[in-house]
């Protein structure tokens, strides 16, 4: 079971540092996007089905990889609740 914290996601063993973004798609679909903060690939280990890394290590300084969770994903509600809390702080 994953736990979504303010600055990271964890399964109790692996910890992936992330930042959250809500509903940032051009098609208007509701989603939570988790952006990895480092190059450790920890987010990819935690969210195998949702993780994408289409970055170029040489030129992409700000994005290390991301996972997009849509409403049909079982983790969506927990991730959205955390992202909304983060927006308030």
C-alpha positions, 0 to 999 in steps of 0.5 A: 500500500502506497502512502502519499506524503507532502514531499514523497511517496512511499511503500514503507521501503522505497521512498520517491521524492515528488511534487504534485500537479492537478488536472494539467491535461489539455484534454481536460481529463481529471488527473494527478501528475506526480513529478519525480524530484531526482534521478533515482527511478524510485517513482518508477519502482512504486508506480510501474504502470503509470510511470513514464520517463521520456526525458533526456538526461543531458537537456532535461534539467527540471523533469526526471520522470512522471506518473499520471493517475486518472480517476479509474486508478485505485490510487487516484483518490489518495493522491488527489487528496494529498495534492489538494492538501499541498495546494492549501499549504 
